[in-house]
Amino acid sequence: MSNIEFGTLTKDGGLVDVKIIKQSDILRCPQCIMVSSHYREDGTCKCDDKEEQAMMIKKWGYKKSDFKKAGK
């Protein structure tokens, strides 16, 4: 199983605020977001969270239609 490690690189080359997310969790996200804060501790993404959707629309250029479930 592959994991992806996210963190903040310090000036001296150290890594802090590390968060490890399974690659499979990221691939389950309908948008495949590569931002660690988009994932909950249980590995689920926040694409179903209204506040997260609003931020994604405002800051990342997504549209409301990007969050409609397939088949609806």
PyMOL Python script that loads the backbone (N, CA, C, O; Angstrom):
from pymol import cmd

cmd.read_pdbstr("""\
ATOM      1  N   MET A   1       0.853  -1.173   0.000  1.00  0.00           N
ATOM      2  CA  MET A   1       0.000   0.000   0.000  1.00  0.00           C
ATOM      3  C   MET A   1       0.900   1.238   0.000  1.00  0.00           C
ATOM      4  O   MET A   1       1.857   1.327   0.769  1.00  0.00           O
ATOM      5  N   SER A   2       0.577   2.175  -0.864  1.00  0.00           N
ATOM      6  CA  SER A   2       1.371   3.388  -0.982  1.00  0.00           C
ATOM      7  C   SER A   2       0.756   4.513  -0.170  1.00  0.00           C
ATOM      8  O   SER A   2      -0.463   4.678  -0.128  1.00  0.00           O
ATOM      9  N   ASN A   3       1.612   5.272   0.465  1.00  0.00           N
ATOM     10  CA  ASN A   3       1.195   6.444   1.215  1.00  0.00           C
ATOM     11  C   ASN A   3       1.844   7.674   0.618  1.00  0.00           C
ATOM     12  O   ASN A   3       2.908   7.594   0.005  1.00  0.00           O
ATOM     13  N   ILE A   4       1.194   8.813   0.802  1.00  0.00           N
ATOM     14  CA  ILE A   4       1.748  10.095   0.386  1.00  0.00           C
ATOM     15  C   ILE A   4       1.940  10.919   1.647  1.00  0.00           C
ATOM     16  O   ILE A   4       1.031  11.035   2.469  1.00  0.00           O
ATOM     17  N   GLU A   5       3.122  11.486   1.793  1.00  0.00           N
ATOM     18  CA  GLU A   5       3.458  12.266   2.978  1.00  0.00           C
ATOM     19  C   GLU A   5       3.422  13.750   2.639  1.00  0.00           C
ATOM     20  O   GLU A   5       4.104  14.210   1.723  1.00  0.00           O
ATOM     21  N   PHE A   6       2.614  14.490   3.392  1.00  0.00           N
ATOM     22  CA  PHE A   6       2.506  15.932   3.244  1.00  0.00           C
ATOM     23  C   PHE A   6       3.141  16.588   4.465  1.00  0.00           C
ATOM     24  O   PHE A   6       3.116  16.021   5.557  1.00  0.00           O
ATOM     25  N   GLY A   7       3.699  17.758   4.291  1.00  0.00           N
ATOM     26  CA  GLY A   7       4.259  18.478   5.418  1.00  0.00           C
ATOM     27  C   GLY A   7       4.771  19.834   4.993  1.00  0.00           C
ATOM     28  O   GLY A   7       4.705  20.216   3.825  1.00  0.00           O
ATOM     29  N   THR A   8       5.281  20.545   5.975  1.00  0.00           N
ATOM     30  CA  THR A   8       5.850  21.864   5.733  1.00  0.00           C
ATOM     31  C   THR A   8       7.355  21.757   5.881  1.00  0.00           C
ATOM     32  O   THR A   8       7.860  21.277   6.896  1.00  0.00           O
ATOM     33  N   LEU A   9       8.059  22.207   4.868  1.00  0.00           N
ATOM     34  CA  LEU A   9       9.516  22.170   4.880  1.00  0.00           C
ATOM     35  C   LEU A   9      10.040  23.412   5.587  1.00  0.00           C
ATOM     36  O   LEU A   9       9.682  24.536   5.233  1.00  0.00           O
ATOM     37  N   THR A  10      10.889  23.204   6.586  1.00  0.00           N
ATOM     38  CA  THR A  10      11.474  24.330   7.314  1.00  0.00           C
ATOM     39  C   THR A  10      12.713  24.843   6.576  1.00  0.00           C
ATOM     40  O   THR A  10      13.205  24.193   5.653  1.00  0.00           O
ATOM     41  N   LYS A  11      13.205  25.998   6.983  1.00  0.00           N
ATOM     42  CA  LYS A  11      14.382  26.602   6.345  1.00  0.00           C
ATOM     43  C   LYS A  11      15.609  25.711   6.425  1.00  0.00           C
ATOM     44  O   LYS A  11      16.451  25.725   5.527  1.00  0.00           O
ATOM     45  N   ASP A  12      15.712  24.935   7.500  1.00  0.00           N
ATOM     46  CA  ASP A  12      16.887  24.071   7.663  1.00  0.00           C
ATOM     47  C   ASP A  12      16.678  22.670   7.065  1.00  0.00           C
ATOM     48  O   ASP A  12      17.485  21.768   7.287  1.00  0.00           O
ATOM     49  N   GLY A  13      15.597  22.502   6.312  1.00  0.00           N
ATOM     50  CA  GLY A  13      15.370  21.234   5.617  1.00  0.00           C
ATOM     51  C   GLY A  13      14.567  20.214   6.388  1.00  0.00           C
ATOM     52  O   GLY A  13      14.373  19.096   5.910  1.00  0.00           O
ATOM     53  N   GLY A  14      14.095  20.569   7.571  1.00  0.00           N
ATOM     54  CA  GLY A  14      13.259  19.656   8.350  1.00  0.00           C
ATOM     55  C   GLY A  14      11.826  19.657   7.845  1.00  0.00           C
ATOM     56  O   GLY A  14      11.405  20.567   7.131  1.00  0.00           O
ATOM     57  N   LEU A  15      11.098  18.646   8.219  1.00  0.00           N
ATOM     58  CA  LEU A  15       9.702  18.529   7.821  1.00  0.00           C
ATOM     59  C   LEU A  15       8.835  18.533   9.072  1.00  0.00           C
ATOM     60  O   LEU A  15       9.030  17.713   9.970  1.00  0.00           O
ATOM     61  N   VAL A  16       7.882  19.450   9.133  1.00  0.00           N
ATOM     62  CA  VAL A  16       6.984  19.562  10.281  1.00  0.00           C
ATOM     63  C   VAL A  16       5.539  19.497   9.792  1.00  0.00           C
ATOM     64  O   VAL A  16       5.279  19.563   8.591  1.00  0.00           O
ATOM     65  N   ASP A  17       4.609  19.369  10.725  1.00  0.00           N
ATOM     66  CA  ASP A  17       3.183  19.281  10.408  1.00  0.00           C
ATOM     67  C   ASP A  17       2.924  18.177   9.384  1.00  0.00           C
ATOM     68  O   ASP A  17       2.217  18.379   8.398  1.00  0.00           O
ATOM     69  N   VAL A  18       3.502  17.024   9.634  1.00  0.00           N
ATOM     70  CA  VAL A  18       3.417  15.909   8.694  1.00  0.00           C
ATOM     71  C   VAL A  18       2.048  15.229   8.785  1.00  0.00           C
ATOM     72  O   VAL A  18       1.531  14.981   9.874  1.00  0.00           O
ATOM     73  N   LYS A  19       1.484  14.938   7.631  1.00  0.00           N
ATOM     74  CA  LYS A  19       0.235  14.181   7.543  1.00  0.00           C
ATOM     75  C   LYS A  19       0.431  13.147   6.443  1.00  0.00           C
ATOM     76  O   LYS A  19       0.837  13.483   5.330  1.00  0.00           O
ATOM     77  N   ILE A  20       0.146  11.905   6.754  1.00  0.00           N
ATOM     78  CA  ILE A  20       0.303  10.814   5.800  1.00  0.00           C
ATOM     79  C   ILE A  20      -1.088  10.351   5.375  1.00  0.00           C
ATOM     80  O   ILE A  20      -1.948  10.063   6.208  1.00  0.00           O
ATOM     81  N   ILE A  21      -1.284  10.288   4.069  1.00  0.00           N
ATOM     82  CA  ILE A  21      -2.574   9.884   3.517  1.00  0.00           C
ATOM     83  C   ILE A  21      -2.340   8.732   2.547  1.00  0.00           C
ATOM     84  O   ILE A  21      -1.398   8.752   1.756  1.00  0.00           O
ATOM     85  N   LYS A  22      -3.202   7.740   2.619  1.00  0.00           N
ATOM     86  CA  LYS A  22      -3.097   6.607   1.698  1.00  0.00           C
ATOM     87  C   LYS A  22      -3.387   7.081   0.270  1.00  0.00           C
ATOM     88  O   LYS A  22      -4.298   7.876   0.044  1.00  0.00           O
ATOM     89  N   GLN A  23      -2.617   6.593  -0.667  1.00  0.00           N
ATOM     90  CA  GLN A  23      -2.848   6.913  -2.066  1.00  0.00           C
ATOM     91  C   GLN A  23      -4.260   6.489  -2.480  1.00  0.00           C
ATOM     92  O   GLN A  23      -4.918   7.182  -3.257  1.00  0.00           O
ATOM     93  N   SER A  24      -4.715   5.364  -1.965  1.00  0.00           N
ATOM     94  CA  SER A  24      -6.055   4.873  -2.304  1.00  0.00           C
ATOM     95  C   SER A  24      -7.147   5.834  -1.831  1.00  0.00           C
ATOM     96  O   SER A  24      -8.185   5.945  -2.483  1.00  0.00           O
ATOM     97  N   ASP A  25      -6.930   6.535  -0.701  1.00  0.00           N
ATOM     98  CA  ASP A  25      -7.907   7.520  -0.221  1.00  0.00           C
ATOM     99  C   ASP A  25      -7.969   8.707  -1.177  1.00  0.00           C
ATOM    100  O   ASP A  25      -9.051   9.208  -1.483  1.00  0.00           O
ATOM    101  N   ILE A  26      -6.820   9.148  -1.642  1.00  0.00           N
ATOM    102  CA  ILE A  26      -6.791  10.274  -2.579  1.00  0.00           C
ATOM    103  C   ILE A  26      -7.463   9.880  -3.893  1.00  0.00           C
ATOM    104  O   ILE A  26      -8.184  10.683  -4.485  1.00  0.00           O
ATOM    105  N   LEU A  27      -7.236   8.670  -4.343  1.00  0.00           N
ATOM    106  CA  LEU A  27      -7.841   8.221  -5.593  1.00  0.00           C
ATOM    107  C   LEU A  27      -9.351   8.028  -5.481  1.00  0.00           C
ATOM    108  O   LEU A  27     -10.051   8.052  -6.493  1.00  0.00           O
ATOM    109  N   ARG A  28      -9.865   7.836  -4.254  1.00  0.00           N
ATOM    110  CA  ARG A  28     -11.312   7.726  -4.050  1.00  0.00           C
ATOM    111  C   ARG A  28     -12.002   9.083  -4.119  1.00  0.00           C
ATOM    112  O   ARG A  28     -13.208   9.149  -4.354  1.00  0.00           O
ATOM    113  N   CYS A  29     -11.261  10.156  -3.919  1.00  0.00           N
ATOM    114  CA  CYS A  29     -11.822  11.507  -3.991  1.00  0.00           C
ATOM    115  C   CYS A  29     -12.251  11.774  -5.436  1.00  0.00           C
ATOM    116  O   CYS A  29     -11.454  11.569  -6.353  1.00  0.00           O
ATOM    117  N   PRO A  30     -13.487  12.225  -5.662  1.00  0.00           N
ATOM    118  CA  PRO A  30     -13.941  12.473  -7.033  1.00  0.00           C
ATOM    119  C   PRO A  30     -13.067  13.485  -7.784  1.00  0.00           C
ATOM    120  O   PRO A  30     -12.988  13.446  -9.012  1.00  0.00           O
ATOM    121  N   GLN A  31     -12.420  14.379  -7.055  1.00  0.00           N
ATOM    122  CA  GLN A  31     -11.579  15.406  -7.678  1.00  0.00           C
ATOM    123  C   GLN A  31     -10.084  15.093  -7.560  1.00  0.00           C
ATOM    124  O   GLN A  31      -9.259  15.796  -8.144  1.00  0.00           O
ATOM    125  N   CYS A  32      -9.737  14.057  -6.819  1.00  0.00           N
ATOM    126  CA  CYS A  32      -8.336  13.652  -6.608  1.00  0.00           C
ATOM    127  C   CYS A  32      -7.481  14.830  -6.119  1.00  0.00           C
ATOM    128  O   CYS A  32      -6.445  15.142  -6.706  1.00  0.00           O
ATOM    129  N   ILE A  33      -7.922  15.465  -5.057  1.00  0.00           N
ATOM    130  CA  ILE A  33      -7.284  16.672  -4.508  1.00  0.00           C
ATOM    131  C   ILE A  33      -5.977  16.304  -3.809  1.00  0.00           C
ATOM    132  O   ILE A  33      -5.927  15.358  -3.023  1.00  0.00           O
ATOM    133  N   MET A  34      -4.932  17.052  -4.101  1.00  0.00           N
ATOM    134  CA  MET A  34      -3.599  16.821  -3.519  1.00  0.00           C
ATOM    135  C   MET A  34      -3.282  17.871  -2.455  1.00  0.00           C
ATOM    136  O   MET A  34      -2.198  18.456  -2.457  1.00  0.00           O
ATOM    137  N   VAL A  35      -4.227  18.106  -1.548  1.00  0.00           N
ATOM    138  CA  VAL A  35      -4.059  19.027  -0.427  1.00  0.00           C
ATOM    139  C   VAL A  35      -4.466  18.245   0.818  1.00  0.00           C
ATOM    140  O   VAL A  35      -5.596  17.765   0.908  1.00  0.00           O
ATOM    141  N   SER A  36      -3.558  18.117   1.772  1.00  0.00           N
ATOM    142  CA  SER A  36      -3.819  17.239   2.916  1.00  0.00           C
ATOM    143  C   SER A  36      -5.024  17.658   3.753  1.00  0.00           C
ATOM    144  O   SER A  36      -5.705  16.801   4.317  1.00  0.00           O
ATOM    145  N   SER A  37      -5.297  18.947   3.845  1.00  0.00           N
ATOM    146  CA  SER A  37      -6.421  19.402   4.668  1.00  0.00           C
ATOM    147  C   SER A  37      -7.773  19.020   4.061  1.00  0.00           C
ATOM    148  O   SER A  37      -8.804  19.162   4.717  1.00  0.00           O
ATOM    149  N   HIS A  38      -7.779  18.545   2.838  1.00  0.00           N
ATOM    150  CA  HIS A  38      -9.017  18.121   2.176  1.00  0.00           C
ATOM    151  C   HIS A  38      -9.479  16.754   2.678  1.00  0.00           C
ATOM    152  O   HIS A  38     -10.578  16.311   2.343  1.00  0.00           O
ATOM    153  N   TYR A  39      -8.659  16.091   3.469  1.00  0.00           N
ATOM    154  CA  TYR A  39      -8.968  14.730   3.931  1.00  0.00           C
ATOM    155  C   TYR A  39      -9.152  14.691   5.438  1.00  0.00           C
ATOM    156  O   TYR A  39      -8.411  15.319   6.194  1.00  0.00           O
ATOM    157  N   ARG A  40     -10.159  13.939   5.850  1.00  0.00           N
ATOM    158  CA  ARG A  40     -10.427  13.744   7.272  1.00  0.00           C
ATOM    159  C   ARG A  40      -9.481  12.675   7.812  1.00  0.00           C
ATOM    160  O   ARG A  40      -8.813  11.981   7.045  1.00  0.00           O
ATOM    161  N   GLU A  41      -9.431  12.553   9.118  1.00  0.00           N
ATOM    162  CA  GLU A  41      -8.551  11.568   9.762  1.00  0.00           C
ATOM    163  C   GLU A  41      -8.867  10.134   9.322  1.00  0.00           C
ATOM    164  O   GLU A  41      -7.982   9.279   9.294  1.00  0.00           O
ATOM    165  N   ASP A  42     -10.133   9.878   8.980  1.00  0.00           N
ATOM    166  CA  ASP A  42     -10.499   8.525   8.541  1.00  0.00           C
ATOM    167  C   ASP A  42     -10.188   8.277   7.063  1.00  0.00           C
ATOM    168  O   ASP A  42     -10.467   7.195   6.547  1.00  0.00           O
ATOM    169  N   GLY A  43      -9.614   9.271   6.380  1.00  0.00           N
ATOM    170  CA  GLY A  43      -9.216   9.125   4.989  1.00  0.00           C
ATOM    171  C   GLY A  43     -10.258   9.579   3.977  1.00  0.00           C
ATOM    172  O   GLY A  43      -9.970   9.649   2.782  1.00  0.00           O
ATOM    173  N   THR A  44     -11.470   9.890   4.441  1.00  0.00           N
ATOM    174  CA  THR A  44     -12.490  10.359   3.505  1.00  0.00           C
ATOM    175  C   THR A  44     -12.212  11.804   3.114  1.00  0.00           C
ATOM    176  O   THR A  44     -11.653  12.582   3.887  1.00  0.00           O
ATOM    177  N   CYS A  45     -12.619  12.142   1.890  1.00  0.00           N
ATOM    178  CA  CYS A  45     -12.403  13.510   1.431  1.00  0.00           C
ATOM    179  C   CYS A  45     -13.579  14.390   1.842  1.00  0.00           C
ATOM    180  O   CYS A  45     -14.626  13.898   2.263  1.00  0.00           O
ATOM    181  N   LYS A  46     -13.388  15.679   1.713  1.00  0.00           N
ATOM    182  CA  LYS A  46     -14.404  16.645   2.122  1.00  0.00           C
ATOM    183  C   LYS A  46     -15.219  17.185   0.951  1.00  0.00           C
ATOM    184  O   LYS A  46     -15.832  18.246   1.069  1.00  0.00           O
ATOM    185  N   CYS A  47     -15.237  16.480  -0.172  1.00  0.00           N
ATOM    186  CA  CYS A  47     -16.027  16.934  -1.313  1.00  0.00           C
ATOM    187  C   CYS A  47     -17.518  17.012  -0.987  1.00  0.00           C
ATOM    188  O   CYS A  47     -18.265  17.699  -1.684  1.00  0.00           O
ATOM    189  N   ASP A  48     -17.958  16.319   0.061  1.00  0.00           N
ATOM    190  CA  ASP A  48     -19.364  16.350   0.453  1.00  0.00           C
ATOM    191  C   ASP A  48     -19.659  17.411   1.513  1.00  0.00           C
ATOM    192  O   ASP A  48     -20.796  17.530   1.968  1.00  0.00           O
ATOM    193  N   ASP A  49     -18.654  18.172   1.905  1.00  0.00           N
ATOM    194  CA  ASP A  49     -18.790  19.201   2.933  1.00  0.00           C
ATOM    195  C   ASP A  49     -19.094  20.544   2.263  1.00  0.00           C
ATOM    196  O   ASP A  49     -18.316  21.010   1.430  1.00  0.00           O
ATOM    197  N   LYS A  50     -20.207  21.159   2.616  1.00  0.00           N
ATOM    198  CA  LYS A  50     -20.642  22.409   1.981  1.00  0.00           C
ATOM    199  C   LYS A  50     -19.619  23.530   2.138  1.00  0.00           C
ATOM    200  O   LYS A  50     -19.399  24.293   1.197  1.00  0.00           O
ATOM    201  N   GLU A  51     -18.992  23.645   3.301  1.00  0.00           N
ATOM    202  CA  GLU A  51     -17.981  24.693   3.511  1.00  0.00           C
ATOM    203  C   GLU A  51     -16.751  24.446   2.642  1.00  0.00           C
ATOM    204  O   GLU A  51     -16.185  25.381   2.075  1.00  0.00           O
ATOM    205  N   GLU A  52     -16.347  23.197   2.543  1.00  0.00           N
ATOM    206  CA  GLU A  52     -15.205  22.845   1.695  1.00  0.00           C
ATOM    207  C   GLU A  52     -15.542  23.119   0.230  1.00  0.00           C
ATOM    208  O   GLU A  52     -14.707  23.628  -0.517  1.00  0.00           O
ATOM    209  N   GLN A  53     -16.753  22.784  -0.174  1.00  0.00           N
ATOM    210  CA  GLN A  53     -17.170  23.056  -1.550  1.00  0.00           C
ATOM    211  C   GLN A  53     -17.113  24.550  -1.850  1.00  0.00           C
ATOM    212  O   GLN A  53     -16.616  24.957  -2.900  1.00  0.00           O
ATOM    213  N   ALA A  54     -17.625  25.370  -0.924  1.00  0.00           N
ATOM    214  CA  ALA A  54     -17.616  26.822  -1.122  1.00  0.00           C
ATOM    215  C   ALA A  54     -16.186  27.343  -1.273  1.00  0.00           C
ATOM    216  O   ALA A  54     -15.926  28.194  -2.125  1.00  0.00           O
ATOM    217  N   MET A  55     -15.261  26.842  -0.458  1.00  0.00           N
ATOM    218  CA  MET A  55     -13.867  27.252  -0.558  1.00  0.00           C
ATOM    219  C   MET A  55     -13.277  26.810  -1.892  1.00  0.00           C
ATOM    220  O   MET A  55     -12.562  27.577  -2.537  1.00  0.00           O
ATOM    221  N   MET A  56     -13.568  25.584  -2.311  1.00  0.00           N
ATOM    222  CA  MET A  56     -13.032  25.064  -3.567  1.00  0.00           C
ATOM    223  C   MET A  56     -13.538  25.871  -4.759  1.00  0.00           C
ATOM    224  O   MET A  56     -12.804  26.085  -5.724  1.00  0.00           O
ATOM    225  N   ILE A  57     -14.774  26.313  -4.693  1.00  0.00           N
ATOM    226  CA  ILE A  57     -15.345  27.138  -5.759  1.00  0.00           C
ATOM    227  C   ILE A  57     -14.674  28.508  -5.772  1.00  0.00           C
ATOM    228  O   ILE A  57     -14.275  29.003  -6.826  1.00  0.00           O
ATOM    229  N   LYS A  58     -14.554  29.107  -4.609  1.00  0.00           N
ATOM    230  CA  LYS A  58     -13.997  30.465  -4.499  1.00  0.00           C
ATOM    231  C   LYS A  58     -12.496  30.509  -4.792  1.00  0.00           C
ATOM    232  O   LYS A  58     -12.039  31.364  -5.550  1.00  0.00           O
ATOM    233  N   LYS A  59     -11.736  29.601  -4.201  1.00  0.00           N
ATOM    234  CA  LYS A  59     -10.272  29.677  -4.289  1.00  0.00           C
ATOM    235  C   LYS A  59      -9.664  28.831  -5.403  1.00  0.00           C
ATOM    236  O   LYS A  59      -8.612  29.179  -5.939  1.00  0.00           O
ATOM    237  N   TRP A  60     -10.307  27.737  -5.752  1.00  0.00           N
ATOM    238  CA  TRP A  60      -9.687  26.799  -6.687  1.00  0.00           C
ATOM    239  C   TRP A  60     -10.382  26.747  -8.042  1.00  0.00           C
ATOM    240  O   TRP A  60      -9.936  26.028  -8.936  1.00  0.00           O
ATOM    241  N   GLY A  61     -11.473  27.501  -8.205  1.00  0.00           N
ATOM    242  CA  GLY A  61     -12.135  27.584  -9.501  1.00  0.00           C
ATOM    243  C   GLY A  61     -13.085  26.451  -9.852  1.00  0.00           C
ATOM    244  O   GLY A  61     -13.465  26.307 -11.014  1.00  0.00           O
ATOM    245  N   TYR A  62     -13.475  25.645  -8.873  1.00  0.00           N
ATOM    246  CA  TYR A  62     -14.457  24.597  -9.144  1.00  0.00           C
ATOM    247  C   TYR A  62     -15.831  25.223  -9.355  1.00  0.00           C
ATOM    248  O   TYR A  62     -16.038  26.398  -9.053  1.00  0.00           O
ATOM    249  N   LYS A  63     -16.763  24.435  -9.874  1.00  0.00           N
ATOM    250  CA  LYS A  63     -18.142  24.870 -10.079  1.00  0.00           C
ATOM    251  C   LYS A  63     -19.056  23.976  -9.244  1.00  0.00           C
ATOM    252  O   LYS A  63     -18.690  22.855  -8.889  1.00  0.00           O
ATOM    253  N   LYS A  64     -20.253  24.485  -8.935  1.00  0.00           N
ATOM    254  CA  LYS A  64     -21.212  23.675  -8.171  1.00  0.00           C
ATOM    255  C   LYS A  64     -21.458  22.339  -8.847  1.00  0.00           C
ATOM    256  O   LYS A  64     -21.605  21.317  -8.179  1.00  0.00           O
ATOM    257  N   SER A  65     -21.502  22.347 -10.160  1.00  0.00           N
ATOM    258  CA  SER A  65     -21.781  21.118 -10.906  1.00  0.00           C
ATOM    259  C   SER A  65     -20.689  20.064 -10.714  1.00  0.00           C
ATOM    260  O   SER A  65     -20.933  18.883 -10.959  1.00  0.00           O
ATOM    261  N   ASP A  66     -19.495  20.466 -10.281  1.00  0.00           N
ATOM    262  CA  ASP A  66     -18.419  19.515 -10.023  1.00  0.00           C
ATOM    263  C   ASP A  66     -18.718  18.600  -8.845  1.00  0.00           C
ATOM    264  O   ASP A  66     -18.062  17.571  -8.681  1.00  0.00           O
ATOM    265  N   PHE A  67     -19.695  18.958  -8.026  1.00  0.00           N
ATOM    266  CA  PHE A  67     -19.986  18.196  -6.818  1.00  0.00           C
ATOM    267  C   PHE A  67     -21.254  17.372  -6.919  1.00  0.00           C
ATOM    268  O   PHE A  67     -21.673  16.756  -5.938  1.00  0.00           O
ATOM    269  N   LYS A  68     -21.870  17.352  -8.089  1.00  0.00           N
ATOM    270  CA  LYS A  68     -23.056  16.515  -8.287  1.00  0.00           C
ATOM    271  C   LYS A  68     -22.624  15.076  -8.424  1.00  0.00           C
ATOM    272  O   LYS A  68     -21.655  14.770  -9.118  1.00  0.00           O
ATOM    273  N   LYS A  69     -23.334  14.206  -7.772  1.00  0.00           N
ATOM    274  CA  LYS A  69     -23.003  12.772  -7.835  1.00  0.00           C
ATOM    275  C   LYS A  69     -23.404  12.217  -9.198  1.00  0.00           C
ATOM    276  O   LYS A  69     -24.408  12.624  -9.782  1.00  0.00           O
ATOM    277  N   ALA A  70     -22.623  11.308  -9.674  1.00  0.00           N
ATOM    278  CA  ALA A  70     -22.916  10.673 -10.964  1.00  0.00           C
ATOM    279  C   ALA A  70     -24.266   9.977 -10.889  1.00  0.00           C
ATOM    280  O   ALA A  70     -24.598   9.342  -9.889  1.00  0.00           O
ATOM    281  N   GLY A  71     -25.027  10.104 -11.948  1.00  0.00           N
ATOM    282  CA  GLY A  71     -26.307   9.430 -12.011  1.00  0.00           C
ATOM    283  C   GLY A  71     -27.472  10.271 -11.508  1.00  0.00           C
ATOM    284  O   GLY A  71     -28.617   9.823 -11.564  1.00  0.00           O
ATOM    285  N   LYS A  72     -27.210  11.467 -11.023  1.00  0.00           N
ATOM    286  CA  LYS A  72     -28.313  12.328 -10.547  1.00  0.00           C
ATOM    287  C   LYS A  72     -28.655  13.353 -11.579  1.00  0.00           C
ATOM    288  O   LYS A  72     -29.554  14.167 -11.366  1.00  0.00           O
TER     289      LYS A  72
END
""", "prot")
cmd.dss("prot")
cmd.show_as("cartoon", "prot")
cmd.util.cbc("prot")
cmd.orient("prot")
